[in-house]
Amino acid sequence: MSSGGRRDDWLSERQTEGVELSFRVRRWLVRKTTAYQRLELAETHDLGRVMALDGRVMLSERDEAFYHEMLVHPALLAHPSPRRILIVGGGDGGTMREVLRHPTVREVWLVEIDGEVIAAAKEHLPSVHRGSFFDPRARVEIAPGEEFIATHGGEFDVVIVDSTDPVGPGEALFTEEFLRGARDALAEGGVFAMQAGTPFYWSEELAQILRTLGKLFFNVRLYLGYVPVYPSGMWAYVLASERDLLAEEENFARRYAERGLETVYFTPALGRAAFVLPRFVEEIVERALKAQPA
């Protein structure tokens, strides 16, 4: 085994110091170091194609819809008419695919720092992007997300951060400076969404995200989804807005039907239930947002 935890016929992620998840590889599609990170893409025996960045699994074909649908649809269904959308990260195209399912969307910007991730996804992950990069509503910008949002204040109905973990090039996307910029990039009544890791292993990192967003937004709501290949399987997402997000959940079923959405994992009922948290997660939220409105 190499120092990165990989055998020649296995792709492995060290999820914690004591936990490793490994995928047996049929064949390697990409193994290279880009200007920003180590990029690996493999055809595996059980989960289809798997992409990893710096040794951290970003997706598998078998369960990527679990993540992408839960990241996108609560945010867009919480808005009555989302037209202009910004995705920061998401170079595999899966988040953009789900955004483009909403017929209200007129334009979606995908801002990704590493163009080689997009190139690899276009070539090797057609089942994930499903042509989203080529949709006439799509705009792709190769740039750091923090730089892009600094020049696009008040332009977007929904801002979605589809980032890696807060390490390497993804670290900047978890700072208060970036999150403040993301808030300022929203139009009036806009909705912000981001993936926030697992409360099972990384409770303090999650609490820090909540504390920061609690200073920036009137309403902050945490919800959970299940992603088998991610650490612990329990994955957290956050919505933030000046809207009454609790009231907007009442509209999920109606808007889902009106927009003619078809999904693999997400349903309006599941979307609402995802905000019902286990007690230990409630405690993380309460401690982080104790000074914020309920």
N, C-alpha and C positions, 0 to 999 in steps of 0.2 A: 504494500500500500504506500502511495506517495504521501508527502507531507500535507497535501491538500485533501487527503482522505479518499482518493480515487484509485480503483484498480482498473486495469486495461479494459475489462468487459463490464464494469459497473460505473454508474454515475451516483455519487454519494454526497449527501448534505449533512454536515454536522450541525444539527439543530440547536443543541446545547452542548456544554462540555461533556455531558454524559449520555447524549442521545444522538444517534445517527440513523438516517433513512437512506436506503440504497435501492437503486433501480438496475436490474440486469439489462445490459445494452445488446441489442441485435447488431446495430451498426452506428457509428458516429457520423453525423452529418456536418457539424461545425465544431471545431476546437481551436480557438484562437484568442489572442489577447488584443483587444481593441485599444484605442487611445485612452479609454476610461476604465475598462474592466475585462475580466476573463469571461468569454462567451462560449458556452457549450450547448449543443443541441444534439440529442440522440434519439434514435428509434429504440424504444424499450420493448421488452417482452409483454408486459401486462398493461401499460398505461399509454400506449401510443408514443407520440413524440413528446419529449420533455426538454424544456429550455431552462438553463441555469445561468446565473450571472454571479461571478465571484463565489462560486460554490453554493449559491442559494437558489433553490428551485423556484422559478417564476410561474411555471404552469406545466400541466400535462394535458394532452388532448382529451383524456378521459374525463377529467373533472374541471376543466377550465371554465365551463359555463357556470359552475357553482359559484365561482369567484366573480366573474365578470357581470353576471346578472345581478348579484347582490350588491355590487359596488354601484351599478348604474341606475337600476330601476327605482329604488326608493327615492333617490335624488330627483330624477326626472318626473316621477309621479307626484312628488311633493310640490311641483310647480305647475300652475294651471296651463301655461303655454310656453314651454321651453323652446326657444328658437336658436339662440347662439350659445354654443357649448365650447368650453375649453377643457381639454384633457392634458394634464402634465404627466409625462411618462407614457406608459402604455404602448411601447414600441412594437408589441406583438400584434396590435390591431384588434384585439378582442373587445376591449372597452369601447372603441370607436364603433365596432360592429353593433353592439347593443344600443349605443346612443342613436345610431342611424335607424333603428327600428321604429323610433318615435316619429310619426309623420309631421308633427309640429316643427321638427328641427329643420332649419334652413341652412345652417353652417356649423361645422364642428372643426375646431383647431386641435391638432395633436402636436404637442411640443415635446420632443424627445431629444435628450442630449447626445445620444449615441446613434448615429445613422447606420452603423453596422448591425445593430439590433433590428432595425426596420428592414434592412436588406435581407437579413437571414430569415425574418418572418415572412417576407414576401415570397421568398423562394421555397421555404421548407414548411411553412405553417398555413397553407391555404385553408385548411379546415378551421383555423382560428380566425383569421381576418376576413375570410369569405368575401373578398373583393372590396372591403371597406376603404382601403387606401385609394381605390380608383373611383369611388363614388363622387359625383360632381359637387356634392356638398362638403367634401373633405378638404381640409387645408393642412399640410404637414410642414412643420418648421423644425429644423435641426438646430437646437439652441438650448442653453440652460433655462429651465423653467423660471428661475428667479429673475433672470434678465428679461424674459418675455413679459411677465406680468407687470413689471415695473413701467412698461410703456403702453399698457392696455387697460387703464382704469375705467371702471363702470361699463364694460362692454359685454359681459356674458351673463346669461340667465342662470347657468349652472357651471361651476368649476369643479372638476373631478381630479383628484391626485391619485394616480395609479402608479405608485412608486415601488422601488425596492425597499428593503429594510433601511433604517437610518445609518447606513455605512457607505463609504465610498462616494460615488456621485449622487446617491440618494440622500445623503446626510443633510444637504442644504434644504431639502423639502420638508424638514421637520422643525426648522427654526421659527422663532416668533416673527422674524423679519419676513420670511417667505409667506407664512400664514397670514400676516397682516396684508401683504401684497395681494394674496389670493382673495381675501375679503374685499379689498379695494377694487379688484377686477370685476366684481359682481355688479350688475345693474340693480336697480331698486327691486327689492323682493326676491333677489337671487338666492340660490341654494348652493352650499359648498359641501363636498363629500370627499372622504379619503379613507384608504385602508389604514388600519391602526394596529396591526400585529395581533398577537394572542395574549389575552389576559392570563392564560394558564401559566406561561413561562415568563412573560415580560410585563408584569403588572405595573411596574414603576414607569416604564416607557409609555404605556397607555395612559397612565395618570398624568404624565407630563403633557401629552398631547391634549388631554381634556382640560387641564389647567390653562394652557395657552389659548385654546379656542374659547374657553369660558371668559377670558378677558376681552375677546375680540367680537363675540357674537352674543346676541340676546338669548337665543335658543340653541342648545347643543344636545343632541340625542345620540346615544350609543346603541348599536344593535349588533347582533351576532349571526354568523353563518357557519356552515360546515364545509371545509375544503380538505379532503383526505390527505393531499400531499404536503400541506403546510404544517408547520410545527404545532403539534397537539391536535390538529384538525379543527379546533375552535378558533374562528377568526373574527376580529372586531372591525367594525366600520363606524364612521362618525358622520352624521349630518349636522350642519350648522347654518343658521339663517336668522334674519330678523322676522321671518314668518313664524306663525304659530305651527310648529312642525307636528305637534300632537294632534291638532285639528286637521292638518293636511292628510294625516294617515286615514281619515275617514273617506278620503277621495280616491284611495288607491284602486279599489275595485271598479268604480265607475270610469276612471281615466284609462285603466288597463283595457277595459272593454271598448271604450270609444276609440282608442288608438290602435285597436286590432293587434295587440301584442301576442306573440307566441313564444313561450320560453320553455326551457328544459328543467330548471330548478326552481326559479322564482314563481310564486303565485301571490296575488294580493293578500290572501289570508296569511301566507307564510311571511310576507313582508311586514305585516302588522305584528304578527307573533314574534318576529325577530327582536322587537324592542322590549320583550319580556325577558328579563335577565336573571340568571342564577344569582343566588344571594351573595356569593363571594364577589361577583362582578358588580352587583349593586353597591357593595361597600366601596369598591374602587371608585365608582362614579360619585358616590356621596362624598367621599373624602376629597376628591379632586374638584368637585363643583359645589362644595358646601356653601360657598358665598354667592352662588349664582341662583337665579330664579329656577324653580322646579319646572 
